[in-house]
């Protein structure tokens, strides 16, 4: 981005005069730019000098009326018009012309707050002009802000000069951070909003010094926020002594924050601490793995993934170690967001909770190590993001003999990229997907044995490589899924419900009765035939379960005389052993795993989920529950009050039961009712109704 003026607010001054058809008084310039008379005069002098050096006519002054740009200068400045507009949009909301009717109520409220926070004062007339709205409409929106802002920690106050935002500077900045993405989305429908070029260069320098790299989305938002933040500092809006900023990670001693602030003539220790914290809130794609906080988050990532797969009974995928490393990087930002009290809005939340309900519930239980470390429960938005990591790591049945990989390259944020990868692996479990990779990472990768590249951004073919590239959106439409399906078929990937061995068996059968002239063509034709059949029937699902056939087979109680947890587990499994749902070795393996890993199967509220792998001795899918009449102590000193005996036969058939169980366990009212059951009849009726 080319910037005409090198002086602070020079472009804003030019933009203001460029937009005006008549002369504007110095008082109006002071109001629009929120600057003193002295500052305006200083900027006018320096901008005129720049105009003269570029052989433009200078800004003129009509005594008693005001300042204006000559028409010839406006024409000469047209080449710079877009750059001036882009630079000034964030800071000069009084210059906006928006249509309030095209916005949702939520969007308009956010913009009202943004305008009032950003400007020194904002009048009702200002808002009427900005939104092209009537006085009543503006007043109604302002009244709605009273309730809307209660949870934001600040208020909109009426003063003789207009509306102002009250509340600490830290709280107001926090609100900007949480809502900046929405603000930019709305503004970009009408304007080309840009950032200060030097901020982008400074961010690149931060990445070089620290060894950290932001995701594309995070880098984009940071460029705009730091541009807004730098302007905020220039206007004298510094943190107050009541704002407590704690740096929650060890210092890197790069001095980047001090340089950023020193370049803006700010020497505040509080601002230095604030800037250090802000940089850690945004998502990284790569991070310096020699820091204390990364090592701690890596251990938590390991514990969480272990918990996820131990609870679910699923098996990690072939890229498990890469997923754990990626999750650890992500958790650094999660940790700083949650400890700073910053709300994260996950646009995929409802879709994940609906389409991947079981995984979401199990992920919440698996997040216990993170919750223990933070001392608070992560929000559903954060849990949904964790779900995409776990979901993309589940082992699928990849076809033998097909060694071609499919590379996934995304320009978007990590959460959306992981969600795309999770959908791809679920839709095509027999194919091998690798990623997601950023564009910069893709350019450094060896593309040996890559059969297709799926990307959410434009990619040019690399020299000497002819790997097919398919561009789709991060949340593919039905048309894009169909397009991907056809591309996979054309490239020889098997996307039917039949495995290669099934196709081969069919070809062998045909060969017994007829001569096959083109075996490759026949194989491809059969795949296409079964694929069309598969598409007509809809996505292949597991066999529907008879709703009357509950997974919960037996409900028992463990008498008070049993005090040993091993004996309690043996007692709880007796019905499943007696009726040949599991073998004795299965129970012994559960006891061995508990001794080895500790009480990892203790889910909370006294519930112990006792299970191992299907191959450890499961004969048939089943579950049993045993209520302890007296709490039984584990080796860790924690008590168990109810044992859930789970016998899974695969990775998925028990997930509905498990998800429902976890929901009940997190419901204190349900748990209290369970533990108050006096008779076996009441207990059986309560649990059978629940499951």
N, C-alpha and C positions, 0 to 999 in steps of 0.2 A: 504494500500500500504506500503510495507516494503522499507525503504530507507537505503541504505548501509552506506552512510557517513552522519555524523551529522554536518559537516562543510559546510558553504555556498559555493556553486559551487563545492563541492567535487564530487558529482554525475556527474555534467557536465564534470569535468576533467576526471573522470573515463570513462564516455561514449565516450569522444573524443579519448582517448588512446585505448579504447576497440575496436573502429571502425577501427583504423589505423593498417595497416599491417607492416609498417616500423616505425622507430623512427621519432618523430616530434620535430622540434626545438622549443625553448622557445618563439621565435618571432611568430611562427605560433600559438602556444597556446595562446599567448597574443591577436592575431588577432581574433581567433575563439571564445575566451571567453570574449573578450572586457575587459580584466583586465590588470593591470600593472605587470611588472616583479616581483616586491616585493610581490604582491598578489599571483601570480602563485607559487612563491617559498614557501610562507607561507602555501598555500593549499597543495602543494606536500608533505611538511614535515608532516602535520597532517594526510593526507590520508595514507601515508606510515605507520604512527604509527598505524592507524586503521587496515590496512592490516596485519601488524605484529601481532597485538592482536588477529586477527582471523586466524592466522597461514597461511596467504597467502604470496606468494613471493611479495616483494615491487616493486614499479615502479623503473625502472633502467634508468641510464643516460649514453649515449655514448658520451664522450667528443668531442665537435666540431660537433656533428650530432644532438643529441636531446634525448628525453625521450620516453620510450616504456614500455608496460606491458609484462612480460614474458608469454609464451604460457600457462604454468600451471596456472597462475593467471587468465588468460582469461577463462580457462576451469572451474576453481573454481567459477568464477563470473557469469557463465552461469545461475545459479539459480537466480541471481539478475538481469540478462540481461533485462527482460521485465520492471522491476521497474525503472532501470536506464534510459532506452529509454523513458518510459512514462513521467518521470519527466523532461527530458531534451528537449523534442520535441518543446515545446512552445518557448524556449529561444535560440535554436541553429538552426535557419533555414538554415544555411550554410551546415548542415548535411543532409538536406532533399534531396530525389531523387524523383521527381514528373514528371508526364507526362502532359505537357501543352496541348497536343492534346485531352486529355480526359476531359478538362475543358471548360466551356463557357468563352467567352471574359470577362464577368463581374467577374467571379470567379478568373481568372488569374490576372486581374487588382487589385482586392482586395488583393490577395496574394503578388503581387509586392509591393503594399503600405505597407502591414503588415511587410514584410521582411525589407524594407528600414527604417520604423519607429523603428522596434525592434532592428536592428543592428546599430552599430556606423557608419559604412560605408559599402556600398555594391557595388561591381564592376560588370561590364558586364559579366566577366568570372564567378563570383559567380552565377549570375542568369542563365547563360548558363548551368552550372553544376546542379543547383537545378532543373531546368525544363527540362533538357535533350533537349535543344532547340538550334537552330542556332543563330548566332550573329544577323542576320537580323530580326529574329522573336522577339528576346529580345528588339532590338532597336525600332521595330514597337510598341511593348507594352509600352515601356517607353515613346515614343512620344504621344501615346494615353492618357497617364496619365496627360499630361499638361492640356488638356481640361476637363478630367474626374474629376480632383482634384479642379477645380475652385470653385465648390460649397462646397468643403470640408474645405476650409479655410487654406490649406497648400499647399506647392509645393515641387516637387522633384528637388533638386539642384545638379549640377555637380561640384565635387571638385577633386583635384589631386588624392585623395585616393579612390574616388568612389562616388556613389550617397548618398545623405543625405536628410532627410525630414526637411523642414524649416516651421516655424509657431510655435505658442506658444505650450508649453507642454500640456496645457489644451485642445487645439484644437485637438492635436494628440491623446490624451486619449479619447476624445469624439468620434473620428472616430473609434477607437478600440472598444469602447462600442457598437456602432451602427452596427459593422460588425463582431463581434467576433463569433456570431452564424454561419455565413456562413463560416468563417475561420475554425472553428472546424469541420463542416460537411465535408469540402473538405479534411482536414488532416486525419480525422478518416477513410476515405476510404483506406488510406495507412498505417497509424500508429495508435498505441494505445496511445492516448494522455491522460495524467492524470494531476493531480493537486497536490499541496503540502498537505500532510496529516494534518499538523498543521492548515492550512487555513480552512479546513472543520471543525475541532474541534473548531476553533475560531468563525466560523459562528454559530455553534450550541450554543455556549456561548452567542453570540449576541441575538439569539432568546430567550434564557432563561432570559437574563437580561431585554430585552426590552418588552417582551410579544408579540412580532410580530413573525409570521411564514411566510416564503417565500413559494411560489408555488414550485413544484418540478422542473419545467423548470427554474425558476428564481434562485433557489439555485444552480442548475447545472452550469449555466452561471457565477454566482458570484464566484464559487469556482475557475473557470479557470481565470476569470478576476483578482481576488485578488492575485492569484498565479503570473500572469503576472505583476501586479502592484507592488507586493513586490519585484520582481526581478528588475523592473524599478527603484524603489527607491534605491536598493542596488548599481545600476550603477550610482547613483548620478543625475538621471533625476527628479529633483524636480520642483514644480510649480514656475513660475516666478512672480515677483511683478506686472507684467502687467495682470496676470490672476486674475480676480475678482470672488471670490466664495462667494455666499450668501447662508446662511443656511435658508431655507424657512419654517422651522417648529420649534416649541419650543424644546429646548434641553431636553433630557431625564435624563441627569446627570448619565448615567450608566458608563461613562468613558471607554467604550469598544474601541472607536476609538483611544484614547490615549494609551491604552494598546497594541493595534495592532501595532501602529507606534513605541511605546517605545521598543517593542520586536525586532524591526528592527533598533533600534538606530536612529529614526527620531523624532525630537522635533519641527516640523514646525506647527504653528497655521493654515497656509493655507492648509496644507495637512490634518489636523484634520477636518477643515470645508469641504474640498473636500470629504473626506471619509464619513462624516455625510450625505452629499447630495446624494452620490452614492447609499447608502443603501436604500434610499427612492424611487429611480427610478425604482427598480425592483418590480415585482408584489408580493403582499402578498396574502396568503390564509386566514390569520387571522391577526388582528392587535389590538394593545392596544386601546380600545375604550374610554379611559379616556383622550386622548390627544385633544388639541384644533383643530388640523388640521383634525382629524377624525370627530369630531362633526360638523365642517364646511362642510366637504365633505358629511356627512350624510344628512345635510339639503339640499345640492345641489342635492343629489341623490333623495330625496323625491320630490323636485321641478321638476326635470327632468322626473321622472316617472309619476307624476301628469300631466305634460305637454304632455307626450306621449299618455296617455290614454284619456286625454281631447281632444287632437287634433284628434286622430285616431277614437275615438268613441268605441274602444275596451274595454274589461273588464279585470281587473287584475286576475291572477290565484289564487289558494288557498294558494300558498306559497309566496304571494306577499311581505310580510314583510321580509322574508328571502332573497328574491332577492334584496330588497332595502339595507339591511345590507351588502350583498355581493358586491353590486355595490359601496357602500360607501368605502369599503376597496379598491376596484379597483381604484376608483377616486383619492385616495391618491397618488398612483404611477403615474396616468395620470397627475395630477397637477404638480408633481415634474419633470416629463419628459418634459412637455410642457414649463414650466418656465425655465428649464435648456437648452431648445433648442435642446433636444435630439430627433432624428427622430426614430419613431417606425415603423418597417416593419411588417405588418400583412399578414401572408401567405394566409389567407382566404379572403382577400379583394375582389378580382375579383369574387370569387364564391358567396360571400354575395351580391355584387352589382348586379350580374346576377340573382341569384336564389331568392333573397329576396329584389328586387329593391324597392318596395313600403315601406317595413319596414325600409330600409336604408335611404330613403328620409325623412320619418317621424321622424326617430331617429335624423337626422341632425337638424331638426326644434326643436325637444325636447331638444337638447343639449344647447339651448339658455342660461339657467341659468349658465351653466359651462362657456360658452363663455363670458358672462357678467362679471363673477368673474375673469377670466383669462385675459380678454381684448384682446383675439385673438381667431380665429376660429380653433378648433381642426382639425387635418388632416383627410382625408378619412380613413386612416388606423385606427385611434382612433375611428372614428364614426362607422366603421364596427364592432369593438369590443363592443361598446355600443349596437349595433343592436342585438347582440347575447344575451345580458342581457334582453332587452325589449322583444325580440322574444320568449325567454324561459318562459316569465311570463304571456303570453296571456292565458286567461281562455279558456279551451276546454270543450266540452260536455262529461264529464266522466259518465260512465254507473252506474246506480243505482244497488246496490246489489253486485257489484264486488269491494271488499274492499282490495284486494291484491295490494301491491305496488311493483314497480320495482325500484330497487336501482341502481343508476349510479355511478360507482367508476372509477376515472381517475387518472392516474399518470402524465398526461401532464399539460400544462399551463391552466390557467383559461379560456382564450379566446377559445381555441380548445374544452375544456370540455363543455363550455356553448353552443358552436355551435353544438356539438353532442346532447346535451339535447334538443336544439331547433328543430333539425331534428327529433328526436324521438317523441316529442310532436306533431309535425306537421303531421308525418306519421301515428301515432296512437293516435289521439285526444281523443279517448274514454278510454285510459289506464292512470293509475296514476304513473307518474315517479317522483322520488325524487333524489335530488342531484344538481350538481355533488359533490361527496365527495372525499377527498384524502384518500389514503390507511390507513394512521394513524387515520383518522377520522372514517373510516369504522370499524376499529378494536375496537373502543370504542362504536359503535352504538348498540342499541337493534334492533335485526332483527325480532321482532314480526310482524306478518302480512306481511312479505316480501315474494313474490312469485318467484322472479327471481332477480339475480344480473348481470347487464351488466357492464363489465369492459374493460378498454383498456390496462390493465397490468395483469400479472399473480397473481392470488389470491388463497391461500390455503383455503380449507374448515375449518371453525372455529369448534372447538370441540363442540360436542353435537348438531350441527346444520347440516341439510342436505338440505340447500337451493341451488337450481341449479345455477351454475355460467356459463355465456357465455362471452368469450373474443372476442372482435372485435376491429378494429382500430378506432381512433378518427374520421376519415373520411371514413366511411364504403364503401366497394366495393359492386357491385351488388350481388356477391356471399354471402357476409356477411349479406346483407339485407335479402336475401333469407333464409339464415341459421337462422337468428333471427326470421323470420316469422314462420318457421317450429317449432322452439323452443317454441314460444308463443302459437301456436296451440296445441302442445303436452302437454303444462302445463295448458291448459284450458282457456287461455286468449282469449277474443273475438277480432279478428283482421279483421273481414269481414266488408263490408259496411253496413250490417244489424245489428241493435241493438238487444239485448237479447229479448226485447218485440216482435220484428218482428219474431224472431225464434220461440218464445213461441206461438205466434198467429198461425204460420204455423203448429206447433205440435198439437195445439188444433184442428185445421181443420182436420189434419190427423186422430186424435183420434175419430172424429165423424164417420169415415168410416172404421177404422181398429184398431185392438188391438195393442198397443205398448208394446213389451216385454222388451225393454231396452231403457228407455227414455233418460238416460245420453248418451248412445252410439249414439242414433238418433240425439240428440242435437249437439254433437260433429261432427257427420257426415255432418249435414246440414251446420254447420259453415265452415267445410273444403271445402264443395262443393261451397258455395258462395265465399269463399276466393279464390279458384282457378279461379272462374269466374271473380272476381275482379282483380286478377293479370293479366289475359289475356286482360282485357279491359284497363288496365293501372290505374294509380292513379285516384281516384274519384275527379272530379273537379266540381265546381259550374256550373250551367247552363250557356252556352255561351250567351253573350249579343249581341243583334242585333246591328251591328256597326253603323247603321243609327239612332239608338235610343240613342241619347246623354243623359247623365245624367243631363246636363245643360238644363233646360226647359225654363227659362225666363231670359231676360236681360232688366234691367230698369235703370232709373236714379233717384237720389234723389234731388229734387229742392233745390236751395240755401236758401229758406226761412226756411227750417228745420234745427234747430241748436241743438236740444236735441238728444242725442245718442239713447235713448229709442224709441223716435218717428221715428228715422232713421231706427232702426231695424224693427219696425212695418211696416213701408213703404216698406222696402226691401222684407218682407215676404208676402205682399199683393197678388202677383200672385199665390203663393203656397197655400195660404188660400182660395183664390177665386176659384181655380180649385181643391180643396179638396185633396191636397197632404199632408197637415198637419192640425191639429186642433189649435184653438186659444191658448189652454193651453200650447202647445209646445213653442210658441213664449214667453209666460209669463215665462215659465221655463228657457229659455235662458237668459232673462233679470234678473231673480232671481239669476242664476248662475254667471252672470257677476258682479252683485252687491256683491255677496258673495266672489268670488275668485279674483276679480279685472279684469284687462284686459288680462287674461291668453290666450284669444282667438285672441289677436292682434299678427299677425304672423310676422310683419315687413313690411316695405315699405307702411304702411298705410292700410294693409289688415286685416279685422276682419273676422274670421271664426266663424259663428254663428250656433251652433248646440247643441243638447242635446241627450238623449238616445231615442232609437226607441219607448220604452214604454211610453215616455212622451207626445206622441201625433202625431206620424208619421203614415200616412195612406198609403203612397206609396213612393218608392225610387225616390228622385228628388233633384235638386239643382237649385238655382237662383243666379244671381249676380246683384248688384245694385251699380252704380258708383255715388259717391257724387260730385255734381257740386261745392261744397265748403266743405273743411275739417270740420268734426264734432268732437268736443272734448269730450273725455271720462272723467270719474271722476278723473283719475290719471293725467290728463293734456295732455295725448298723443292724437294725432289726428288720426282719421280713414278716409280713402278716398274711400274705396271699401268694401262692405259687401258681403260675400259669404254665402248664406243661404243653409245649407246642411241638408237634411232629410234622415238619414240612416235607413234601415230596419233590418240590422244585423251588424255583426262585420267586414265583408269583402267586400260586394258588392260595396261599395263606395271608396275603397282604391285606385283603378287605377286613378279615378278622383282626389282624394286628393293628390296623389303623383305627378301627372302632375301639379296640381295647385301650390304645394310647389316649384317645379322646376321653374315655371314661376315667382313666387314671388321672388326667389333668383336671377333672371335675371334682373338686373337694366335696361338694354336696353328695355326688354319687358314691364316693368312697366312704363317707360317713354313714350313709344308709346301708352300704354293704357290711360294714364292720358292726353294725347294730343288729344284724339278723340273728334272731334268737334260736330258730329251729331250722333243721335241714330242709324242710318243706318250703319255708319262706325264702331260704337261700337259693334253692333251685328255681323257684318261680321268678325271683328277682333277676337272676343271672340269665335264665333262658329268655326272659322278656327283653333283657339288655342286648343279647346277641342273636 
